[in-house]
Amino acid sequence: MRCFNHSEVRAVGFCRHCSKALCHGCASDLGFGLACRDMHEQQVTAVNAMVERATRAQTVGRSNKYLSSLFFLIFGSFFVGYDLYEGDRGTGFGVWLGGLFIAYGLYLAIVVRRVWAKA
């Protein structure tokens, strides 16, 4: 493969931003990939920083991945329990609202479990 800018020179890699083949003279080695010298270094560095932040966010999320579903389950149970205790034996708004919260909490737990099983 030949350099995009110098067709007579052999390419050493590809720019991570524009995917053009680059020779030693055109490539800027950033340590985590190549970029077009004096053109795409900033963009490639920014993309790498975003990937690093996303990776860190995923590792933080492992410890509390079921927290949102637990929130909906607890508050749903609170609404159902309060309406059964104070209301007219399960036909009030609290039972319906609590049931929706509980259903959504179970749905979130299932989705989170599937997503983290793939990861």
N, C-alpha and C positions, 0 to 999 in steps of 0.2 A: 504494500500500500504506500502511496506517495502523499507528501504533505499537500494540504489544500492550497497553501500560498506558494510553495516551491515544488513544482511538479517533478523536478529532477532529484529531489532529496527524499529519502525514505522516512516515513512517519514513525514516531515512537509511541503514539497514543492518540486519544481523542479528547477534545474539550468537553468537560462535563456540562457546559451550558449549551453550546451550539452543535456538538457532536462532529465537528470537523476534525479531520486527521491533521496532526501537528508534528513537525520535526523538532529537534532539540532547540533550534533557534526561535521557533514560534511558540513553544510550549513554556508555560510557567508551572513548575511543580509546587503545589500548595501543601504537600504532605498527605492529603486525602484525595487527591485527584489532580488532573491537569486542567489548565485553562488557557485560553488564548492570551498571550503576553500583552499587557497594556490594554486589554479589551474586556475580558470576562472574569478577571480575578475576583472582583468585588461580588459579582453575582454568584459565583461558585462558592465563595466563602459564606455568603448569606444563606444559600441553600443548605450547606453543611451545618450551619448553626441551627437552622430550623429542624433538621433531622436530629441533631443532638438534643434539642429541647423536647421534641416529641418522644424520644427514647427515654429521657428522664421522667417525663410526665407519665409514661406507661409504667415505669417501675414504681412510681409513687402510688399510682392507682391500684396496684395489686393488693395493697393492705386494706383498702376500704372499698373494694369493688361492689359489695352488696349494701353499702350504706344507704343509697337512695331507695332501693327496694325495701329495706328495713324501715325507713322513714314512712313510706306509704302504708306498709302493713300495720305499723303501730298506730298511726293516726286513723286509719280505716277501722281498726279494732276499737279505738276510742269512740269514734262516732257511732258505731253499731252498739257498743256497750252502753253508752250514755242514752241513746234513744230507747233501748230496751229497758233500761232502768227508769227513765223519766217519762218515756213516751207511751204510746198506745200499743205496746206489745209487737213491735216489728213492722208496722206499716207506715212509719213516718219517714220524713226526709233524711234523718240521720242514718237509717238503715240503708237507704238507697245510696247516699253519698259515701258512707263507709264501705259498702259493697264495691262501689267503683274504685275507691282507694285500694282496697285489698286486691281486687282483680288486677289493677295496674301494677301494684307492688309485685304480685306473682309473675306478671308478664315481664317486668324489668328483671327480676331474678333469673328467669329462663333465658332472656336475651343476653344478659351479662355472662351467664354460664356458658352459653354457646360461643360467644365472642372470645372469651378467655380460653376455652378449650382449643380453639383454632390457633391461638397465639403461642 
